[in-house]
Every structure is written in structure tokens, then in C-alpha cells.
Amino acid sequence: MEYRQLGRSGLRVSVLTLGTMTFGGQGPFAKVGNTDVEGAARLIDQAAEAGVNLIDTANIYSGGASEEIVGQVMRGRWGDMLVATKARMRFGDGPNQGGASRHGLIAECEKSLRRLHRDHIDLYYVHEWDGETPVEETMEALDSLVRAGKVRYAGASNYSAWHLMKALAAADRHGWQRFVSQQIHYTLQAREAEYELVPVTLDQGLGILVWSPLAGGLLSGKYQRNQADPEGSRRFNGWTEPPVEDEGKLYDIVDVLVEIGAAHGVSAAQVALAWLLGRPGVTSLVVGARTQAQLADNLASAGLVLTAAERAKLDAVSQPRLLYPYWHQAATAKDRLGVADLSLLKPYLK
């Protein structure tokens, strides 16, 4: 297992992170899995044996059941294993349920600590932007949690680039703890992060953890052109993330994944994960599984090396079109582009 530095922090995390959204199976999360305590213990042990050192969860996953299961399995045996969790999404009917207010973040942190049977959270994410709470309040609350020893590092998830820069600017201005990483959706099927979220990561020295790196299973190879969704799959059960705007392009990508996988004797899923691990700014991929066989296949991607030609073929079949102002920059600013700019624009330069 390879370990990478998490942004500019001193923390090193495995290139694969164990995701636990399948743990619990309560409410809408039953559509993605219903792993119980015994099943979770097997998956966590399997991931740890492979060298995974980070478990990712969230307060809203199965109404807190995911955190509770992780806490039960890991109680008294955390050792060097790290945990990341999140808060911000609405979690109850009260007027102050949800949001990134000081009240909400601190209250949810305390609840997560109890469910996890921990005295601290290693990486605490604001799960989504809150446009009503002043960003200074959010960043000061995170800073106070770090200084109290309840959180070691803070991160953002599902922010736009301007949201991220606004938060980082507030932290820098007041001397508060900065975000060290962001958790984002980024796959061969959905490369929108390359417009701004990857460049801001490189410019600001953040880490990237990728959620749903197989696009909810769409890139696993089990979905085939002109065939019904596999029974029991997320889409079959009505899970709508991520959206698919161009099914033809999706299956063009899957065709190339299957082709390259066959050449290596591995699954399409492994190829999709290996491609992501070679992208600029990416630190770790959050991989979940409902079975040990699925997890074993995902874990094997850490050792898969794609050739330059294979990467180029995947890049070409999935390449997004340039939006404004990027097409204009590619045409007129190419004499003075930095590393962050080139992470997007280099393939388009003539």
C-alpha cells in the first residue's frame, strides 16, 4: 500500500480509504447497502490487512448507525487507524439541525465522538457548503475544535472553488486552522473537478479524497450498454448519484475500461481506480463494498500500473469540453500558465 501526504499537513494516508456508507442500511442508505456489525468487522479487518489506515464515515450515514458500527468494531483497537467523519447535512427536524454553524458543528462533533467511542476525530469534514452561516463562524468553530483536541485536521466536502477560497482566506486572515483537504466526486465519467477544484487543490496545497470513485458502480463493468441495470445495484434500487447526462459517452468509457482490464487480467473497476490514482492532486480514493470480494478487487487497484498509452486512451474517451474562460485561456494565455492551470489546460494546448 502506498501512503501519500495529506495536503500540506504532516499526516500520511493510504491511497485507498475504506468508505462506510454501506454500514447500517437504514433510511435511504439502505439503497447502497446494509452491512451489520459482523460484516463491517470483516471488511475493516480486510482493509487493515491490506494497509488501509483511514476509515471514512459521516454523521448522517444511516442516521448515525454507520458511525456506531465503526465505533463498535474499532473500540479499544484503533491503534494507528485514522477516522474521518462529517457534519453539516440536516440531521433531525429542529430549527438548528444541519448547517455549518458553530452550534451545529460542535454539537455534531460531540455526538460523533460518542458514537465512535473516540476522544478525537482525525479528519473532520464540513460535508457541504452553508451559504447562510458566515464562513468566519464555520472556520472559527473548526479551529476551536482543533485547539480543544477533539479534531486533528479539518476538511471541506462538495464545495465549489470560490467557496473553498473564501473559507481558506478567512482562516488565513484570522490565523485559524485551514482546511487540509477536500473530499469531492471525481471519476472518468464526471471530470468536472478538473475545471477548478483540482487546480485550487494544487495552488493551495490541499489533498483530495475522492468519494464514489467508481461513479456509484457505473464504472465497475457490471453496467453494460443497452442492458437493464443489474438487480440489487444502486441504480436498480433508485440511488440517483451521480447523474448521467450522456449515457453513450459513459458506455464508451466502460468499453475502454473493460478492454484495458482484459489486457491486464483485472476488472474494469481496478482500471478506473488506477487511472484516478495517477491524476494530479489526488491523495486517496474512498472505496466501499458490500462484500469481501468487492473490497478485495478494489484494494488490488493500488498495485495496478497503467501504461502511458492506456492512460492516454482513457483520457481521450472521457475528456470534457472546455468551458469559458478555459477555452479562451488555452488560446490566449498559454505563454504564462502555472502548474495549477496546466492540470486542466495542458491537453488542450496546440
Number of C-alpha atoms within 10 A of each C-alpha: 15 13 16 15 16 24 22 13 15 10 14 15 21 21 24 31 28 25 22 26 26 23 30 26 20 18 10 13 20 19 18 24 23 19 22 15 19 11 16 25 17 14 24 23 14 16 21 17 10 16 19 23 24 26 24 23 24 24 24 22 24 22 18 20 21 32 30 22 23 24 21 17 20 18 12 10 9 13 8 9 15 16 22 20 25 26 25 23 19 15 18 11 8 8 7 13 18 19 23 28 24 19 15 20 24 18 13 18 22 17 15 26 19 15 19 24 17 18 13 21 25 22 22 30 26 26 24 17 19 18 10 9 13 13 22 20 15 22 25 19 21 32 22 16 24 20 13 11 14 20 21 18 24 25 24 25 24 18 19 16 17 12 16 22 14 13 21 20 16 19 21 12 10 11 11 20 22 21 28 24 26 27 23 22 21 24 21 24 28 19 14 16 17 19 20 16 22 28 22 21 22 19 14 18 17 24 25 28 25 24 23 20 27 28 20 19 16 23 28 23 19 17 18 16 14 9 8 9 16 13 9 12 18 20 19 13 14 12 16 11 11 16 12 14 10 9 13 12 14 21 19 15 22 28 18 19 27 23 17 23 19 13 10 15 10 18 23 24 26 26 29 29 25 21 21 21 21 13 13 17 24 23 28 27 29 21 23 27 22 18 14 16 11 15 18 15 15 24 24 18 22 19 11 16 15 16 10 9 9 17 18 11 16 21 15 12 17 19 16 15 10 15 9 9 9 17 15 12 17 21 13 10 12 16 9 8 14 11 13 19 23 15 19 19 20 13 12 14 11 7
